[in-house]
Amino acid sequence: MLDETAILILGWLREIGLGVRTAPLDGETFLPGVTLEASGLVVDPERLLYPGDLLHEAGHLAILLPEDRARCGANAGADMGDEIAAQTWSYAAAIHLGLAPEVVFHEDGYKGSAHRLIEIYGAGNAGVPLLQWMGLAWAASQAAKHEVAPYPHMIRWLRINPEAPEPVDGTLPVLAK
């Protein structure tokens, strides 16, 4: 059964444009009770142990270009840059949703480094250059000149194609919410 935190997260993931469906998951998944599929997550309510794992897995989808997100499978890949970006994204998502970072970075995950990761992402340095390069957030050093709040504030939640037309005023499109 999904708890209220998982329900909040799943509703928000749908709002930002990620697909979410519930279904029994047979066999092993990287994180218990959740796996990735093209453009979304599959959640097994009976096997999901940690609602924050939903944000971590969604982060893997969110940082992909739309065409890669549309063909993503269960394996988000072994690229450490993508892992750092997904963690940085999931930290910002937790803060945005009013959740404690410990919801994502729980003690049973991250090979005993959960507390340290909270410190790192809370400081707003590690991973932020990746999100800035992806057009998702601005680092503190850049945010003021773009007249937006710095990370963990996000200017959009899903990466877009860099060939997409730029707005007339030269700013990055902002996703409300």
C-alpha positions as a Markdown table, in Angstrom:
| # | Residue | x | y | z |
|---|---|---|---|---|
| 1 | Met | 0.0 | 0.0 | 0.0 |
| 2 | Leu | 1.3 | 3.4 | -0.9 |
| 3 | Asp | 1.7 | 5.9 | 2.0 |
| 4 | Glu | 0.8 | 9.6 | 1.7 |
| 5 | Thr | 4.4 | 10.6 | 0.9 |
| 6 | Ala | 4.5 | 8.2 | -2.1 |
| 7 | Ile | 1.0 | 9.4 | -3.2 |
| 8 | Leu | 2.2 | 13.0 | -3.0 |
| 9 | Ile | 5.4 | 12.2 | -5.0 |
| 10 | Leu | 3.5 | 10.2 | -7.7 |
| 11 | Gly | 0.9 | 12.9 | -8.2 |
| 12 | Trp | 3.7 | 15.5 | -8.6 |
| 13 | Leu | 5.6 | 13.4 | -11.1 |
| 14 | Arg | 2.5 | 13.2 | -13.2 |
| 15 | Glu | 2.1 | 17.0 | -13.0 |
| 16 | Ile | 5.6 | 17.6 | -14.3 |
| 17 | Gly | 5.0 | 15.2 | -17.2 |
| 18 | Leu | 6.4 | 11.9 | -16.2 |
| 19 | Gly | 4.4 | 8.8 | -16.7 |
| 20 | Val | 3.5 | 6.7 | -13.6 |
| 21 | Arg | 1.7 | 3.5 | -13.4 |
| 22 | Thr | 1.3 | 0.9 | -10.7 |
| 23 | Ala | 1.8 | -2.8 | -11.4 |
| 24 | Pro | 3.2 | -5.9 | -9.8 |
| 25 | Leu | 6.9 | -6.1 | -10.5 |
| 26 | Asp | 8.3 | -9.6 | -10.8 |
| 27 | Gly | 12.0 | -10.3 | -10.1 |
| 28 | Glu | 14.7 | -8.0 | -9.0 |
| 29 | Thr | 14.6 | -4.2 | -9.5 |
| 30 | Phe | 17.5 | -1.9 | -8.8 |
| 31 | Leu | 15.4 | -0.3 | -6.0 |
| 32 | Pro | 12.7 | -2.3 | -4.3 |
| 33 | Gly | 9.2 | -1.7 | -5.8 |
| 34 | Val | 10.1 | 0.7 | -8.6 |
| 35 | Thr | 11.6 | 0.5 | -12.1 |
| 36 | Leu | 11.9 | 2.7 | -15.1 |
| 37 | Glu | 10.2 | 2.4 | -18.5 |
| 38 | Ala | 9.9 | 4.7 | -21.4 |
| 39 | Ser | 9.0 | 8.2 | -20.1 |
| 40 | Gly | 7.9 | 7.0 | -16.7 |
| 41 | Leu | 8.0 | 4.8 | -13.6 |
| 42 | Val | 6.4 | 1.5 | -12.8 |
| 43 | Val | 5.6 | 1.2 | -9.1 |
| 44 | Asp | 4.7 | -1.9 | -7.2 |
| 45 | Pro | 2.8 | -0.6 | -4.1 |
| 46 | Glu | 3.4 | -3.9 | -2.3 |
| 47 | Arg | 7.1 | -3.8 | -2.8 |
| 48 | Leu | 8.0 | -0.1 | -2.6 |
| 49 | Leu | 10.0 | 0.3 | 0.6 |
| 50 | Tyr | 11.1 | 4.0 | 0.5 |
| 51 | Pro | 9.0 | 6.7 | -1.2 |
| 52 | Gly | 12.1 | 8.8 | -1.8 |
| 53 | Asp | 13.3 | 6.1 | -4.2 |
| 54 | Leu | 10.6 | 7.4 | -6.5 |
| 55 | Leu | 12.3 | 10.8 | -6.7 |
| 56 | His | 15.7 | 9.2 | -7.3 |
| 57 | Glu | 14.5 | 7.1 | -10.2 |
| 58 | Ala | 12.4 | 10.0 | -11.6 |
| 59 | Gly | 15.6 | 12.1 | -11.5 |
| 60 | His | 17.2 | 9.6 | -13.9 |
| 61 | Leu | 14.4 | 10.2 | -16.4 |
| 62 | Ala | 14.2 | 13.9 | -15.8 |
| 63 | Ile | 17.8 | 14.6 | -16.8 |
| 64 | Leu | 17.6 | 12.7 | -20.1 |
| 65 | Leu | 16.9 | 14.4 | -23.3 |
| 66 | Pro | 13.3 | 13.9 | -24.4 |
| 67 | Glu | 14.2 | 11.3 | -27.1 |
| 68 | Asp | 16.3 | 9.3 | -24.6 |
| 69 | Arg | 13.6 | 9.6 | -22.0 |
| 70 | Ala | 11.1 | 8.2 | -24.5 |
| 71 | Arg | 13.1 | 5.0 | -25.0 |
| 72 | Cys | 14.5 | 4.5 | -21.5 |
| 73 | Gly | 14.4 | 1.1 | -20.1 |
| 74 | Ala | 14.8 | -0.3 | -16.6 |
| 75 | Asn | 18.6 | 0.4 | -16.5 |
| 76 | Ala | 19.3 | 4.1 | -16.1 |
| 77 | Gly | 23.0 | 3.4 | -17.0 |
| 78 | Ala | 26.2 | 3.4 | -15.2 |
| 79 | Asp | 27.4 | 7.0 | -16.0 |
| 80 | Met | 28.5 | 8.6 | -12.8 |
| 81 | Gly | 27.6 | 12.1 | -14.2 |
| 82 | Asp | 24.0 | 11.0 | -14.7 |
| 83 | Glu | 23.9 | 9.5 | -11.2 |
| 84 | Ile | 25.2 | 12.7 | -9.7 |
| 85 | Ala | 22.7 | 14.8 | -11.8 |
| 86 | Ala | 19.8 | 12.4 | -10.7 |
| 87 | Gln | 20.8 | 12.8 | -7.1 |
| 88 | Thr | 21.1 | 16.5 | -7.3 |
| 89 | Trp | 17.7 | 16.7 | -9.1 |
| 90 | Ser | 16.1 | 14.4 | -6.4 |
| 91 | Tyr | 17.4 | 16.6 | -3.6 |
| 92 | Ala | 15.8 | 19.7 | -5.2 |
| 93 | Ala | 12.5 | 17.8 | -5.8 |
| 94 | Ala | 12.3 | 16.8 | -2.2 |
| 95 | Ile | 12.9 | 20.4 | -1.1 |
| 96 | His | 10.3 | 21.6 | -3.6 |
| 97 | Leu | 7.7 | 19.1 | -2.2 |
| 98 | Gly | 8.5 | 20.1 | 1.4 |
| 99 | Leu | 10.0 | 16.8 | 2.2 |
| 100 | Ala | 13.0 | 16.3 | 4.4 |
| 101 | Pro | 16.1 | 15.3 | 2.3 |
| 102 | Glu | 16.2 | 12.1 | 4.4 |
| 103 | Val | 13.1 | 10.9 | 2.5 |
| 104 | Val | 15.3 | 10.5 | -0.6 |
| 105 | Phe | 18.7 | 10.0 | 1.1 |
| 106 | His | 17.6 | 7.4 | 3.6 |
| 107 | Glu | 19.9 | 5.4 | 5.8 |
| 108 | Asp | 19.3 | 2.1 | 3.9 |
| 109 | Gly | 20.5 | 3.6 | 0.6 |
| 110 | Tyr | 23.6 | 5.2 | -0.9 |
| 111 | Lys | 26.0 | 2.8 | 0.7 |
| 112 | Gly | 26.1 | 4.5 | 4.1 |
| 113 | Ser | 26.7 | 8.0 | 2.5 |
| 114 | Ala | 23.2 | 9.4 | 2.9 |
| 115 | His | 24.0 | 12.0 | 5.5 |
| 116 | Arg | 27.1 | 13.2 | 3.6 |
| 117 | Leu | 25.1 | 13.4 | 0.3 |
| 118 | Ile | 22.5 | 15.6 | 2.1 |
| 119 | Glu | 25.3 | 17.9 | 3.2 |
| 120 | Ile | 26.8 | 18.0 | -0.3 |
| 121 | Tyr | 23.6 | 18.7 | -2.2 |
| 122 | Gly | 22.3 | 21.0 | 0.5 |
| 123 | Ala | 25.4 | 23.2 | 0.0 |
| 124 | Gly | 24.4 | 23.7 | -3.6 |
| 125 | Asn | 27.7 | 23.0 | -5.3 |
| 126 | Ala | 28.1 | 19.3 | -6.3 |
| 127 | Gly | 26.0 | 18.4 | -9.3 |
| 128 | Val | 24.6 | 21.9 | -9.8 |
| 129 | Pro | 26.9 | 22.6 | -12.8 |
| 130 | Leu | 25.5 | 19.5 | -14.5 |
| 131 | Leu | 21.9 | 20.7 | -13.9 |
| 132 | Gln | 22.9 | 24.2 | -15.1 |
| 133 | Trp | 24.4 | 22.7 | -18.3 |
| 134 | Met | 21.2 | 20.7 | -18.8 |
| 135 | Gly | 19.1 | 23.9 | -18.5 |
| 136 | Leu | 17.4 | 22.8 | -15.3 |
| 137 | Ala | 18.7 | 25.1 | -12.6 |
| 138 | Trp | 21.1 | 28.0 | -12.1 |
| 139 | Ala | 24.0 | 27.9 | -9.7 |
| 140 | Ala | 24.2 | 30.7 | -7.1 |
| 141 | Ser | 26.9 | 32.4 | -9.1 |
| 142 | Gln | 24.6 | 32.7 | -12.1 |
| 143 | Ala | 21.0 | 32.9 | -10.7 |
| 144 | Ala | 21.0 | 36.6 | -9.9 |
| 145 | Lys | 21.9 | 37.7 | -13.4 |
| 146 | His | 19.0 | 35.5 | -14.7 |
| 147 | Glu | 16.7 | 36.9 | -12.1 |
| 148 | Val | 15.8 | 33.5 | -10.6 |
| 149 | Ala | 16.5 | 31.8 | -7.4 |
| 150 | Pro | 19.5 | 29.5 | -7.3 |
| 151 | Tyr | 19.5 | 25.8 | -6.9 |
| 152 | Pro | 17.7 | 24.0 | -5.2 |
| 153 | His | 15.1 | 26.1 | -7.1 |
| 154 | Met | 14.6 | 24.5 | -10.5 |
| 155 | Ile | 13.8 | 26.5 | -13.6 |
| 156 | Arg | 12.3 | 23.4 | -15.2 |
| 157 | Trp | 11.9 | 19.8 | -14.0 |
| 158 | Leu | 12.4 | 18.0 | -17.3 |
| 159 | Arg | 15.4 | 18.4 | -19.6 |
| 160 | Ile | 14.4 | 19.7 | -23.1 |
| 161 | Asn | 16.1 | 19.4 | -26.4 |
| 162 | Pro | 18.9 | 22.0 | -26.7 |
| 163 | Glu | 17.8 | 22.7 | -30.3 |
| 164 | Ala | 14.4 | 23.9 | -29.0 |
| 165 | Pro | 13.9 | 27.5 | -29.9 |
| 166 | Glu | 15.0 | 30.0 | -27.3 |
| 167 | Pro | 12.5 | 32.4 | -25.9 |
| 168 | Val | 12.5 | 35.9 | -27.4 |
| 169 | Asp | 13.8 | 37.5 | -24.2 |
| 170 | Gly | 16.8 | 35.1 | -24.0 |
| 171 | Thr | 15.9 | 33.5 | -20.7 |
| 172 | Leu | 15.3 | 29.8 | -20.3 |
| 173 | Pro | 11.6 | 28.8 | -20.2 |
| 174 | Val | 10.4 | 28.4 | -16.7 |
| 175 | Leu | 8.1 | 25.6 | -15.6 |
| 176 | Ala | 5.6 | 26.8 | -13.2 |
| 177 | Lys | 5.2 | 24.7 | -10.0 |
